[in-house]
Amino acid sequence: MNWRRGLLLAVINLAVAVPMILMMEARDQKYALTQEEIMAKPARGTVPRPPELQTPKPVPTKSEHAEETVTFDLCGMLVNYPVQVVVVQAANMPSIALAGWEADCPARWTLAGRLREKPIWKITPLWMEEQRMIDAGLCLFIALQWFIIGGFPLIRTQIWWADPGSFITGCAVLAGVIALIPVVDCFAKLPALIAMLGWLWWFGLLVWRTLQFGWGITTTWQMSHSS
């Protein structure tokens, strides 16, 4: 186990993810304060008015069509995530899957799903407290994820970009730097997309190494029993 490499990758990826997470937390806090200011303003035009005469509504007949109720599934709608969220999600796909961070409708088995029994579409003090717990859990997942990936590399090579863990980390650093520049932050999605492709590469290698390990154990068992 190369624990030094694992610790290095964990520190680098945390240094990229933590500023993005704090920026999203500041965004939510600002939105909550804005909503409180709107609710605190005195309502205008609250002078009581005399009751108005209302004409009776006609009773619908059987020949009229019944009203149809249209419902929208908010969990199935496409969401335009901020660039900072895209960078963190693309660079830490396994941790995001466990934490359910910034997911509108997280799965029940994720950290966000466990803390929030149902989706809440209003930012409240309780929502902020739960979000801080989710952010802390995500940071822990990221640290463990990269410590394991860096400590047990799937490829032994001297070329840093030939290893998927180092390649994804390099893309994350580039995307994180670009995302912190307001003028060009939208371009951070390109290295983030490449980081996602790097994860596909890593998962493919993981499956291949697992098959090789299983085949080696099977071959050794057959040879030991044949002799």
C-alpha positions in Angstrom: 0.0 0.0 0.0 1.3 3.4 -1.0 -0.1 5.4 1.8 1.9 8.6 1.0 0.4 8.7 -2.5 -3.1 8.1 -1.1 -2.7 10.9 1.4 -1.4 13.2 -1.3 -4.4 12.6 -3.6 -6.8 12.9 -0.7 -5.3 16.3 0.3 -5.3 17.6 -3.3 -8.9 16.6 -4.1 -10.1 18.0 -0.8 -8.4 21.3 -1.6 -10.4 21.4 -4.8 -13.7 20.3 -3.4 -13.9 22.3 -0.2 -14.0 25.8 -1.8 -16.8 24.6 -4.1 -18.8 23.2 -1.2 -18.3 26.4 0.8 -19.5 28.5 -2.2 -22.7 26.4 -2.5 -23.3 26.8 1.2 -22.8 30.5 1.0 -25.3 30.6 -1.9 -27.9 28.8 0.1 -27.3 31.0 3.1 -27.7 34.1 1.0 -30.9 32.8 -0.5 -32.3 32.0 2.9 -31.5 35.6 4.1 -33.1 37.0 1.0 -36.3 35.1 1.6 -36.4 36.2 5.2 -36.0 39.9 4.2 -38.9 39.5 1.7 -41.1 37.9 4.3 -40.2 40.6 6.9 -41.3 43.5 4.6 -44.8 44.9 5.5 -47.4 43.9 3.0 -48.8 46.7 1.0 -52.4 47.3 0.2 -53.7 45.5 3.3 -56.5 48.0 3.9 -59.7 46.0 4.4 -62.1 46.3 1.6 -65.9 45.8 1.6 -67.1 42.4 0.6 -67.7 42.1 -3.1 -70.7 40.5 -4.6 -69.9 37.3 -6.3 -72.1 35.8 -9.0 -73.0 32.2 -8.4 -71.0 29.8 -10.5 -73.0 27.7 -12.8 -73.4 24.0 -11.8 -71.5 21.9 -14.3 -73.6 19.4 -16.2 -72.8 15.9 -17.0 -72.1 16.8 -20.6 -69.2 19.0 -19.6 -65.8 17.5 -19.6 -64.3 16.8 -16.2 -61.3 18.9 -15.2 -58.0 17.1 -15.6 -55.3 17.5 -13.0 -51.8 17.7 -14.3 -49.0 16.9 -11.9 -45.3 17.5 -12.3 -42.6 15.2 -10.9 -40.0 17.6 -9.7 -37.6 14.7 -9.2 -37.7 13.9 -12.9 -37.0 17.4 -14.1 -33.7 18.4 -15.5 -31.7 20.8 -13.3 -29.1 23.2 -14.5 -26.4 22.8 -11.8 -23.9 25.5 -11.0 -20.4 25.0 -12.4 -19.0 24.4 -8.9 -21.4 21.5 -8.3 -20.5 20.0 -11.7 -16.8 20.1 -10.9 -17.3 18.3 -7.5 -19.7 15.8 -8.9 -17.5 14.9 -11.9 -14.3 14.6 -9.9 -15.8 12.5 -7.1 -18.4 10.3 -8.6 -18.3 7.4 -6.0 -18.4 9.9 -3.1 -21.3 11.8 -4.7 -23.2 8.5 -5.1 -22.8 7.8 -1.4 -23.6 11.3 -0.2 -26.3 12.3 -2.6 -24.9 15.8 -2.4 -26.9 18.6 -4.2 -29.4 16.0 -5.5 -32.9 17.3 -5.6 -34.3 13.8 -4.8 -31.5 11.7 -3.2 -31.9 8.0 -3.0 -33.1 6.7 0.4 -29.8 4.8 1.0 -27.6 7.9 0.5 -26.5 10.2 3.3 -28.8 13.0 2.1 -31.7 10.5 1.8 -31.1 9.3 5.4 -31.0 12.8 6.8 -34.0 14.1 4.7 -37.0 11.8 4.7 -38.6 13.7 1.8 -37.4 16.4 -0.6 -37.7 19.9 0.9 -38.0 22.7 -1.6 -37.6 25.5 0.9 -34.4 26.5 2.6 -35.0 26.6 6.4 -32.6 26.7 9.4 -33.1 22.9 9.8 -32.4 22.5 6.1 -29.1 24.4 6.4 -28.1 22.3 9.4 -28.8 19.1 7.5 -26.9 20.4 4.5 -23.8 21.1 6.7 -23.9 17.5 7.9 -24.2 16.3 4.3 -21.2 18.6 3.3 -19.1 17.2 6.1 -20.0 13.6 5.1 -19.1 14.3 1.5 -15.7 15.6 2.6 -15.1 12.5 4.6 -16.1 10.3 1.7 -13.8 12.2 -0.6 -10.9 11.8 1.7 -11.4 8.0 2.1 -12.1 7.6 -1.6 -8.9 9.1 -2.7 -6.8 7.6 0.1 -7.9 4.1 -1.1 -7.5 4.9 -4.8 -4.1 6.5 -4.3 -2.9 3.8 -1.9 -3.9 0.9 -4.2 -3.2 2.1 -7.7 -4.6 -0.1 -10.5 -1.6 0.7 -12.8 2.1 0.9 -11.9 3.7 3.5 -14.2 6.1 6.4 -14.0 3.9 8.5 -16.3 1.4 10.3 -14.0 -1.3 10.8 -16.6 -1.3 7.0 -17.4 -2.8 6.3 -14.0 -6.6 7.0 -13.9 -6.4 8.3 -10.3 -3.7 10.9 -11.1 -5.4 11.8 -14.4 -8.8 12.5 -12.7 -7.0 14.5 -10.0 -5.3 16.6 -12.6 -8.6 17.3 -14.4 -10.2 18.2 -11.1 -7.4 20.7 -10.2 -7.7 22.3 -13.7 -11.5 22.5 -13.5 -11.4 23.8 -9.9 -9.0 26.6 -10.8 -11.2 27.7 -13.8 -14.4 27.5 -11.7 -13.0 30.0 -9.3 -12.6 32.6 -12.1 -16.0 34.3 -12.6 -15.4 35.4 -16.2 -14.4 32.0 -17.5 -16.0 29.6 -15.0 -18.3 28.0 -17.6 -15.2 26.5 -19.3 -14.6 24.4 -16.2 -17.2 21.9 -17.4 -14.8 20.7 -20.1 -12.1 19.3 -17.8 -14.9 18.1 -15.5 -16.4 16.1 -18.4 -12.9 14.6 -19.1 -12.7 13.7 -15.4 -16.0 11.7 -15.8 -14.5 9.8 -18.7 -11.5 9.1 -16.5 -13.8 7.5 -14.0 -15.2 5.2 -16.7 -11.6 4.3 -17.4 -11.0 3.6 -13.7 -14.1 1.4 -13.3 -13.1 -0.5 -16.4 -9.7 -1.2 -15.0 -11.2 -2.2 -11.7 -13.4 -4.8 -13.4 -10.5 -6.1 -15.4 -8.2 -6.4 -12.3 -11.0 -8.2 -10.4 -11.5 -10.7 -13.2 -7.7 -11.2 -13.4 -7.6 -11.8 -9.6 -10.5 -14.2 -9.8 -8.9 -16.1 -12.7 -5.6 -16.4 -10.9 -7.3 -17.8 -7.8 -9.2 -20.3 -9.9 -6.1 -21.4 -11.8 -4.1 -21.8 -8.6 -6.9 -23.9 -7.0 -7.1 -26.2 -10.0 -3.4 -26.7 -10.1 -3.2 -27.5 -6.4 -6.0 -30.1 -6.7 -4.6 -31.6 -9.9 -1.3 -32.3 -8.3 
